[in-house]
Amino acid sequence: MTALLLHFTRLPAAAQAHFLELLNHYLFASPRRRSQLRRHWHLHAPTDDGGDEV
């Protein structure tokens, strides 16, 4: 979790705002919508290329 927070602090302000917007959208979503969001993220997430493990 600490690595994630450190990575967040290195993001530009616009990227931090976008991340927080997505997080809030998820937190206030219904359980069904959360499942849909997780599926969408898994389908559209960048492939693991051995880079940053955040």
NORZI-V877636 format. One line per field, one symbol per residue. phi: phi as a letter, one per 30 degrees, with the letter a starting at -180 (. if undefined). psi: psi as a letter, one per 30 degrees, with the letter a starting at -180 (. if undefined). Layout:
phi = ???
psi = ???
This chain:
phi = .ddddddeddddedddddedddddeddcddeddddddddddddcddddciddcc
psi = eeeeeeeeffkleeeeeeeeeeeeeeeglleeeeeeeeeeeeegkkljggbkh.
